[in-house]
Amino acid sequence: MPSQPTAPATHTVEPWHLIDDDECRRASRVLELVGRRWSSSILFAIARGARRFGQVLASVAGLSDRMLAVRLKELERAELVVRLVEPTTPVSVRYELTPRGRELVEAMQPLVRYGQRWATGR
């Protein structure tokens, strides 16, 4: 007896709850902040252990010191990064992720895996 043709496999996406306008605005603000050029790279550099300004700068290819200063201030205002000043001679400054910043980096891990799987090289 001949086999019956099978329907093509379809991939379904599980429905998720509808988000309201306030949730959408909050999510958009976070995505816009980490989507700014260099922001996610800076967060990842700090998460990987870069603590001093020069270490972060060296960890992110193509990033200028001026832009690093601008982005660090934005990330501080968003309470993702904290700037710690040690009163030594000379003064020592280091940067760390806040608990909010660590949670964001963890939340970004699926995007990293997505990029490893699907993003084409440039």
Biotite code that builds the C-alpha atoms (Angstrom):
import biotite.structure as struc

atoms = struc.array([
    struc.Atom([0.000, 0.000, 0.000], chain_id="A", res_id=1, res_name="MET", atom_name="CA", element="C"),
    struc.Atom([1.531, 3.407, -0.969], chain_id="A", res_id=2, res_name="PRO", atom_name="CA", element="C"),
    struc.Atom([2.357, 5.746, 1.859], chain_id="A", res_id=3, res_name="SER", atom_name="CA", element="C"),
    struc.Atom([0.253, 8.820, 2.402], chain_id="A", res_id=4, res_name="GLN", atom_name="CA", element="C"),
    struc.Atom([1.945, 12.155, 1.753], chain_id="A", res_id=5, res_name="PRO", atom_name="CA", element="C"),
    struc.Atom([2.776, 13.920, 4.945], chain_id="A", res_id=6, res_name="THR", atom_name="CA", element="C"),
    struc.Atom([2.070, 17.543, 5.631], chain_id="A", res_id=7, res_name="ALA", atom_name="CA", element="C"),
    struc.Atom([5.142, 19.721, 5.937], chain_id="A", res_id=8, res_name="PRO", atom_name="CA", element="C"),
    struc.Atom([6.318, 20.230, 9.478], chain_id="A", res_id=9, res_name="ALA", atom_name="CA", element="C"),
    struc.Atom([5.279, 23.546, 10.864], chain_id="A", res_id=10, res_name="THR", atom_name="CA", element="C"),
    struc.Atom([6.939, 25.394, 13.662], chain_id="A", res_id=11, res_name="HIS", atom_name="CA", element="C"),
    struc.Atom([4.534, 26.970, 16.081], chain_id="A", res_id=12, res_name="THR", atom_name="CA", element="C"),
    struc.Atom([5.414, 29.643, 18.541], chain_id="A", res_id=13, res_name="VAL", atom_name="CA", element="C"),
    struc.Atom([3.856, 29.307, 21.939], chain_id="A", res_id=14, res_name="GLU", atom_name="CA", element="C"),
    struc.Atom([1.509, 32.199, 22.620], chain_id="A", res_id=15, res_name="PRO", atom_name="CA", element="C"),
    struc.Atom([2.623, 34.453, 25.440], chain_id="A", res_id=16, res_name="TRP", atom_name="CA", element="C"),
    struc.Atom([0.621, 36.809, 27.499], chain_id="A", res_id=17, res_name="HIS", atom_name="CA", element="C"),
    struc.Atom([-0.206, 40.150, 26.026], chain_id="A", res_id=18, res_name="LEU", atom_name="CA", element="C"),
    struc.Atom([1.836, 42.961, 27.450], chain_id="A", res_id=19, res_name="ILE", atom_name="CA", element="C"),
    struc.Atom([0.253, 46.278, 28.275], chain_id="A", res_id=20, res_name="ASP", atom_name="CA", element="C"),
    struc.Atom([1.482, 49.669, 27.100], chain_id="A", res_id=21, res_name="ASP", atom_name="CA", element="C"),
    struc.Atom([3.501, 50.384, 30.268], chain_id="A", res_id=22, res_name="ASP", atom_name="CA", element="C"),
    struc.Atom([5.323, 47.039, 30.038], chain_id="A", res_id=23, res_name="GLU", atom_name="CA", element="C"),
    struc.Atom([6.037, 47.684, 26.375], chain_id="A", res_id=24, res_name="CYS", atom_name="CA", element="C"),
    struc.Atom([7.472, 51.147, 27.114], chain_id="A", res_id=25, res_name="ARG", atom_name="CA", element="C"),
    struc.Atom([9.697, 49.795, 29.919], chain_id="A", res_id=26, res_name="ARG", atom_name="CA", element="C"),
    struc.Atom([10.985, 46.964, 27.731], chain_id="A", res_id=27, res_name="ALA", atom_name="CA", element="C"),
    struc.Atom([11.614, 49.401, 24.864], chain_id="A", res_id=28, res_name="SER", atom_name="CA", element="C"),
    struc.Atom([13.674, 51.698, 27.119], chain_id="A", res_id=29, res_name="ARG", atom_name="CA", element="C"),
    struc.Atom([15.866, 48.779, 28.190], chain_id="A", res_id=30, res_name="VAL", atom_name="CA", element="C"),
    struc.Atom([16.305, 47.555, 24.619], chain_id="A", res_id=31, res_name="LEU", atom_name="CA", element="C"),
    struc.Atom([17.144, 51.061, 23.402], chain_id="A", res_id=32, res_name="GLU", atom_name="CA", element="C"),
    struc.Atom([19.765, 51.488, 26.139], chain_id="A", res_id=33, res_name="LEU", atom_name="CA", element="C"),
    struc.Atom([21.545, 48.183, 25.517], chain_id="A", res_id=34, res_name="VAL", atom_name="CA", element="C"),
    struc.Atom([21.042, 48.577, 21.776], chain_id="A", res_id=35, res_name="GLY", atom_name="CA", element="C"),
    struc.Atom([23.057, 51.790, 21.676], chain_id="A", res_id=36, res_name="ARG", atom_name="CA", element="C"),
    struc.Atom([26.405, 51.288, 20.058], chain_id="A", res_id=37, res_name="ARG", atom_name="CA", element="C"),
    struc.Atom([28.951, 49.934, 22.560], chain_id="A", res_id=38, res_name="TRP", atom_name="CA", element="C"),
    struc.Atom([26.580, 49.592, 25.550], chain_id="A", res_id=39, res_name="SER", atom_name="CA", element="C"),
    struc.Atom([26.184, 45.823, 25.480], chain_id="A", res_id=40, res_name="SER", atom_name="CA", element="C"),
    struc.Atom([29.884, 45.346, 24.691], chain_id="A", res_id=41, res_name="SER", atom_name="CA", element="C"),
    struc.Atom([30.796, 47.447, 27.724], chain_id="A", res_id=42, res_name="ILE", atom_name="CA", element="C"),
    struc.Atom([28.421, 45.485, 29.953], chain_id="A", res_id=43, res_name="LEU", atom_name="CA", element="C"),
    struc.Atom([29.861, 42.208, 28.697], chain_id="A", res_id=44, res_name="PHE", atom_name="CA", element="C"),
    struc.Atom([33.447, 43.446, 29.197], chain_id="A", res_id=45, res_name="ALA", atom_name="CA", element="C"),
    struc.Atom([32.712, 44.351, 32.811], chain_id="A", res_id=46, res_name="ILE", atom_name="CA", element="C"),
    struc.Atom([30.890, 41.050, 33.328], chain_id="A", res_id=47, res_name="ALA", atom_name="CA", element="C"),
    struc.Atom([33.980, 39.215, 32.012], chain_id="A", res_id=48, res_name="ARG", atom_name="CA", element="C"),
    struc.Atom([36.222, 40.955, 34.537], chain_id="A", res_id=49, res_name="GLY", atom_name="CA", element="C"),
    struc.Atom([37.343, 44.320, 33.142], chain_id="A", res_id=50, res_name="ALA", atom_name="CA", element="C"),
    struc.Atom([37.191, 46.692, 36.105], chain_id="A", res_id=51, res_name="ARG", atom_name="CA", element="C"),
    struc.Atom([39.279, 49.736, 35.246], chain_id="A", res_id=52, res_name="ARG", atom_name="CA", element="C"),
    struc.Atom([38.572, 52.234, 32.475], chain_id="A", res_id=53, res_name="PHE", atom_name="CA", element="C"),
    struc.Atom([41.621, 51.149, 30.471], chain_id="A", res_id=54, res_name="GLY", atom_name="CA", element="C"),
    struc.Atom([40.719, 47.481, 30.816], chain_id="A", res_id=55, res_name="GLN", atom_name="CA", element="C"),
    struc.Atom([37.207, 48.092, 29.487], chain_id="A", res_id=56, res_name="VAL", atom_name="CA", element="C"),
    struc.Atom([38.617, 50.221, 26.678], chain_id="A", res_id=57, res_name="LEU", atom_name="CA", element="C"),
    struc.Atom([41.097, 47.472, 25.718], chain_id="A", res_id=58, res_name="ALA", atom_name="CA", element="C"),
    struc.Atom([38.334, 44.842, 25.821], chain_id="A", res_id=59, res_name="SER", atom_name="CA", element="C"),
    struc.Atom([36.104, 46.538, 23.252], chain_id="A", res_id=60, res_name="VAL", atom_name="CA", element="C"),
    struc.Atom([37.744, 46.892, 19.845], chain_id="A", res_id=61, res_name="ALA", atom_name="CA", element="C"),
    struc.Atom([37.060, 50.199, 18.122], chain_id="A", res_id=62, res_name="GLY", atom_name="CA", element="C"),
    struc.Atom([35.691, 51.975, 21.195], chain_id="A", res_id=63, res_name="LEU", atom_name="CA", element="C"),
    struc.Atom([37.113, 55.454, 21.844], chain_id="A", res_id=64, res_name="SER", atom_name="CA", element="C"),
    struc.Atom([37.873, 56.711, 25.334], chain_id="A", res_id=65, res_name="ASP", atom_name="CA", element="C"),
    struc.Atom([35.417, 59.578, 24.858], chain_id="A", res_id=66, res_name="ARG", atom_name="CA", element="C"),
    struc.Atom([32.567, 57.243, 23.881], chain_id="A", res_id=67, res_name="MET", atom_name="CA", element="C"),
    struc.Atom([33.426, 54.878, 26.743], chain_id="A", res_id=68, res_name="LEU", atom_name="CA", element="C"),
    struc.Atom([33.104, 57.772, 29.198], chain_id="A", res_id=69, res_name="ALA", atom_name="CA", element="C"),
    struc.Atom([29.731, 58.758, 27.710], chain_id="A", res_id=70, res_name="VAL", atom_name="CA", element="C"),
    struc.Atom([28.365, 55.203, 27.765], chain_id="A", res_id=71, res_name="ARG", atom_name="CA", element="C"),
    struc.Atom([29.626, 54.503, 31.299], chain_id="A", res_id=72, res_name="LEU", atom_name="CA", element="C"),
    struc.Atom([27.774, 57.590, 32.545], chain_id="A", res_id=73, res_name="LYS", atom_name="CA", element="C"),
    struc.Atom([24.585, 56.407, 30.810], chain_id="A", res_id=74, res_name="GLU", atom_name="CA", element="C"),
    struc.Atom([24.952, 52.936, 32.296], chain_id="A", res_id=75, res_name="LEU", atom_name="CA", element="C"),
    struc.Atom([25.547, 54.478, 35.720], chain_id="A", res_id=76, res_name="GLU", atom_name="CA", element="C"),
    struc.Atom([22.410, 56.636, 35.407], chain_id="A", res_id=77, res_name="ARG", atom_name="CA", element="C"),
    struc.Atom([20.472, 53.496, 34.485], chain_id="A", res_id=78, res_name="ALA", atom_name="CA", element="C"),
    struc.Atom([21.884, 51.859, 37.635], chain_id="A", res_id=79, res_name="GLU", atom_name="CA", element="C"),
    struc.Atom([23.469, 49.035, 35.639], chain_id="A", res_id=80, res_name="LEU", atom_name="CA", element="C"),
    struc.Atom([27.055, 49.970, 36.489], chain_id="A", res_id=81, res_name="VAL", atom_name="CA", element="C"),
    struc.Atom([28.525, 51.519, 39.608], chain_id="A", res_id=82, res_name="VAL", atom_name="CA", element="C"),
    struc.Atom([31.674, 53.668, 39.629], chain_id="A", res_id=83, res_name="ARG", atom_name="CA", element="C"),
    struc.Atom([33.811, 52.997, 42.696], chain_id="A", res_id=84, res_name="LEU", atom_name="CA", element="C"),
    struc.Atom([36.464, 55.549, 43.635], chain_id="A", res_id=85, res_name="VAL", atom_name="CA", element="C"),
    struc.Atom([39.232, 54.408, 45.964], chain_id="A", res_id=86, res_name="GLU", atom_name="CA", element="C"),
    struc.Atom([40.979, 57.326, 47.718], chain_id="A", res_id=87, res_name="PRO", atom_name="CA", element="C"),
    struc.Atom([44.510, 56.239, 46.959], chain_id="A", res_id=88, res_name="THR", atom_name="CA", element="C"),
    struc.Atom([47.341, 58.220, 45.444], chain_id="A", res_id=89, res_name="THR", atom_name="CA", element="C"),
    struc.Atom([46.699, 58.398, 42.570], chain_id="A", res_id=90, res_name="PRO", atom_name="CA", element="C"),
    struc.Atom([42.948, 57.918, 42.852], chain_id="A", res_id=91, res_name="VAL", atom_name="CA", element="C"),
    struc.Atom([41.840, 54.480, 41.661], chain_id="A", res_id=92, res_name="SER", atom_name="CA", element="C"),
    struc.Atom([38.510, 54.117, 39.855], chain_id="A", res_id=93, res_name="VAL", atom_name="CA", element="C"),
    struc.Atom([36.882, 50.826, 39.007], chain_id="A", res_id=94, res_name="ARG", atom_name="CA", element="C"),
    struc.Atom([33.544, 49.802, 37.573], chain_id="A", res_id=95, res_name="TYR", atom_name="CA", element="C"),
    struc.Atom([31.275, 46.954, 38.586], chain_id="A", res_id=96, res_name="GLU", atom_name="CA", element="C"),
    struc.Atom([27.891, 45.693, 37.513], chain_id="A", res_id=97, res_name="LEU", atom_name="CA", element="C"),
    struc.Atom([25.101, 46.393, 39.961], chain_id="A", res_id=98, res_name="THR", atom_name="CA", element="C"),
    struc.Atom([22.659, 43.588, 40.782], chain_id="A", res_id=99, res_name="PRO", atom_name="CA", element="C"),
    struc.Atom([20.395, 45.126, 38.118], chain_id="A", res_id=100, res_name="ARG", atom_name="CA", element="C"),
    struc.Atom([23.277, 45.069, 35.633], chain_id="A", res_id=101, res_name="GLY", atom_name="CA", element="C"),
    struc.Atom([24.138, 41.450, 36.426], chain_id="A", res_id=102, res_name="ARG", atom_name="CA", element="C"),
    struc.Atom([20.498, 40.467, 35.933], chain_id="A", res_id=103, res_name="GLU", atom_name="CA", element="C"),
    struc.Atom([20.432, 42.251, 32.581], chain_id="A", res_id=104, res_name="LEU", atom_name="CA", element="C"),
    struc.Atom([23.614, 40.511, 31.400], chain_id="A", res_id=105, res_name="VAL", atom_name="CA", element="C"),
    struc.Atom([22.062, 37.178, 32.387], chain_id="A", res_id=106, res_name="GLU", atom_name="CA", element="C"),
    struc.Atom([18.883, 38.100, 30.501], chain_id="A", res_id=107, res_name="ALA", atom_name="CA", element="C"),
    struc.Atom([20.981, 38.899, 27.408], chain_id="A", res_id=108, res_name="MET", atom_name="CA", element="C"),
    struc.Atom([22.551, 35.422, 27.302], chain_id="A", res_id=109, res_name="GLN", atom_name="CA", element="C"),
    struc.Atom([19.833, 33.974, 25.029], chain_id="A", res_id=110, res_name="PRO", atom_name="CA", element="C"),
    struc.Atom([20.595, 36.788, 22.561], chain_id="A", res_id=111, res_name="LEU", atom_name="CA", element="C"),
    struc.Atom([24.272, 35.841, 22.686], chain_id="A", res_id=112, res_name="VAL", atom_name="CA", element="C"),
    struc.Atom([23.356, 32.234, 21.903], chain_id="A", res_id=113, res_name="ARG", atom_name="CA", element="C"),
    struc.Atom([21.046, 33.419, 19.131], chain_id="A", res_id=114, res_name="TYR", atom_name="CA", element="C"),
    struc.Atom([23.912, 35.440, 17.655], chain_id="A", res_id=115, res_name="GLY", atom_name="CA", element="C"),
    struc.Atom([26.233, 32.454, 17.839], chain_id="A", res_id=116, res_name="GLN", atom_name="CA", element="C"),
    struc.Atom([23.718, 30.348, 15.991], chain_id="A", res_id=117, res_name="ARG", atom_name="CA", element="C"),
    struc.Atom([22.177, 32.697, 13.461], chain_id="A", res_id=118, res_name="TRP", atom_name="CA", element="C"),
    struc.Atom([24.174, 35.892, 12.983], chain_id="A", res_id=119, res_name="ALA", atom_name="CA", element="C"),
    struc.Atom([26.370, 36.030, 9.951], chain_id="A", res_id=120, res_name="THR", atom_name="CA", element="C"),
    struc.Atom([29.915, 37.355, 10.314], chain_id="A", res_id=121, res_name="GLY", atom_name="CA", element="C"),
    struc.Atom([30.864, 40.808, 9.149], chain_id="A", res_id=122, res_name="ARG", atom_name="CA", element="C"),
])
